[in-house]
Amino acid sequence: MLAETICSAVSAAGLGIAAITAYRKRYLSAARIAAWSLVPLGLVMTGAVEWTFDTVFSPVAWAGFGVLGVAWLLLLTVRGVERRRGGRKAAGGGAEPAAVAPGASARARGRDALARPASGPTAGATGAEDFSDIEAILKKHGI
């Protein structure tokens, strides 16, 4: 009730100042002052002031803000732990296979990566093939 009275008084004072400004033939300034002075009155009439004061002085609302803060901190903590472990795959236990391209080789899929190490000729061949593909693309475009 006190907030509504204060907002109404501020609006009345602002409209009085706007009237004095209009009397001095400064109509644009008077219109601007009148517009700003009507804002508190509009907030009171819509109920926004009452809702704000009910929220500010409500212990339940503050407890809700506290719960939201705890949830936010928990989400940030989980995100930080996931980044340290290397993503969601490590956090989920690694039961699901990692996503790979449909035409990827068996080594890329990880089937034989742990069973046998890469031999010299195949490792060198993949590197040479990669550069030959790049060279072919560059020659095609005339570079």
C-alpha positions as CSV (number, residue, x, y, z in Angstrom):
1,M,0.0,0.0,0.0
2,L,2.9,2.4,0.8
3,A,4.6,1.6,-2.5
4,E,1.4,2.5,-4.4
5,T,1.1,5.8,-2.6
6,I,4.7,6.7,-3.2
7,C,4.5,5.8,-6.9
8,S,1.3,7.9,-7.3
9,A,2.9,10.8,-5.6
10,V,6.0,10.6,-7.9
11,S,3.7,10.5,-10.9
12,A,1.7,13.5,-9.7
13,A,4.9,15.5,-9.0
14,G,6.3,14.6,-12.5
15,L,3.1,15.7,-14.2
16,G,3.3,19.0,-12.3
17,I,6.9,19.5,-13.5
18,A,5.7,18.6,-17.0
19,A,3.0,21.3,-16.8
20,I,5.5,23.9,-15.6
21,T,7.8,22.9,-18.5
22,A,5.0,23.2,-21.0
23,Y,4.1,26.6,-19.6
24,R,7.6,27.7,-20.5
25,K,7.0,26.7,-24.1
26,R,9.3,23.7,-24.0
27,Y,6.8,21.2,-25.3
28,L,9.1,18.3,-26.2
29,S,10.8,18.3,-22.8
30,A,7.3,18.5,-21.2
31,A,6.1,15.5,-23.2
32,R,9.2,13.5,-22.2
33,I,8.8,14.4,-18.5
34,A,5.1,13.5,-18.6
35,A,5.9,10.1,-20.3
36,W,8.5,9.2,-17.6
37,S,6.2,10.4,-14.8
38,L,3.4,8.1,-16.0
39,V,5.6,5.0,-15.8
40,P,5.3,4.5,-12.0
41,L,1.5,5.1,-12.2
42,G,1.2,2.5,-14.9
43,L,3.3,0.0,-12.9
44,V,1.0,0.5,-9.9
45,M,-2.1,0.0,-12.1
46,T,-0.8,-3.2,-13.7
47,G,0.1,-4.7,-10.3
48,A,3.8,-5.0,-11.1
49,V,4.7,-3.0,-8.0
50,E,2.6,-5.2,-5.7
51,W,4.1,-8.3,-7.2
52,T,7.6,-7.0,-6.8
53,F,7.2,-6.1,-3.2
54,D,5.5,-9.4,-2.4
55,T,8.5,-11.1,-4.0
56,V,11.1,-9.0,-2.3
57,F,9.7,-9.5,1.2
58,S,8.7,-13.1,0.8
59,P,11.0,-15.7,2.5
60,V,9.7,-18.4,0.2
61,A,10.7,-16.4,-2.9
62,W,14.2,-15.9,-1.4
63,A,14.4,-19.7,-0.7
64,G,13.5,-20.3,-4.3
65,F,16.3,-18.0,-5.5
66,G,18.6,-20.0,-3.2
67,V,17.5,-23.3,-4.8
68,L,18.0,-21.8,-8.2
69,G,21.5,-20.8,-7.2
70,V,22.4,-24.2,-5.9
71,A,21.1,-25.8,-9.1
72,W,23.2,-23.4,-11.2
73,L,26.3,-24.2,-9.2
74,L,25.7,-27.9,-9.4
75,L,25.3,-27.7,-13.2
76,L,28.6,-25.7,-13.5
77,T,30.4,-28.3,-11.3
78,V,29.2,-31.2,-13.3
79,R,30.2,-29.4,-16.5
80,G,33.7,-28.8,-15.1
81,V,34.1,-32.4,-14.1
82,E,32.9,-33.6,-17.5
83,R,35.5,-31.3,-19.2
84,R,38.3,-32.7,-17.0
85,R,37.3,-36.3,-17.7
86,G,37.1,-35.7,-21.5
87,G,33.5,-35.2,-22.2
88,R,30.2,-37.1,-21.6
89,K,31.7,-40.4,-22.9
90,A,34.0,-40.7,-19.9
91,A,31.2,-39.6,-17.5
92,G,28.8,-42.2,-19.0
93,G,31.2,-45.1,-18.5
94,G,32.2,-45.4,-22.1
95,A,29.6,-48.1,-22.9
96,E,28.5,-46.5,-26.1
97,P,30.8,-46.4,-29.1
98,A,32.2,-43.1,-30.2
99,A,30.6,-41.5,-33.3
100,V,32.7,-42.0,-36.5
101,A,32.2,-41.4,-40.1
102,P,30.2,-44.1,-42.0
103,G,33.2,-44.9,-44.3
104,A,35.8,-45.0,-41.6
105,S,38.4,-47.8,-41.4
106,A,38.4,-50.4,-38.7
107,R,41.3,-48.6,-37.0
108,A,39.3,-45.4,-36.8
109,R,36.4,-47.4,-35.2
110,G,38.8,-48.6,-32.6
111,R,38.2,-52.4,-33.2
112,D,41.9,-53.4,-33.6
113,A,43.6,-50.3,-32.2
114,L,44.4,-52.0,-28.9
115,A,45.0,-55.5,-30.3
116,R,47.9,-54.9,-32.6
117,P,50.1,-51.8,-33.1
118,A,50.3,-50.1,-36.4
119,S,53.1,-51.5,-38.7
120,G,55.5,-49.2,-40.5
121,P,54.3,-49.5,-44.1
122,T,50.6,-49.0,-43.4
123,A,51.3,-46.0,-41.2
124,G,53.5,-44.4,-43.9
125,A,50.9,-45.3,-46.6
126,T,48.1,-43.5,-44.9
127,G,50.2,-40.4,-44.5
128,A,51.2,-40.5,-48.2
129,E,47.6,-41.0,-49.3
130,D,46.5,-38.1,-47.4
131,F,49.0,-35.8,-49.1
132,S,48.3,-37.3,-52.5
133,D,44.7,-36.5,-52.1
134,I,45.5,-32.9,-51.1
135,E,47.9,-32.6,-54.0
136,A,45.2,-33.8,-56.5
137,I,42.7,-31.3,-55.2
138,L,45.2,-28.5,-55.4
139,K,46.2,-29.5,-59.0
140,K,42.5,-29.7,-60.0
141,H,42.0,-26.1,-58.9
142,G,45.3,-25.0,-60.6
143,I,47.2,-24.2,-57.4
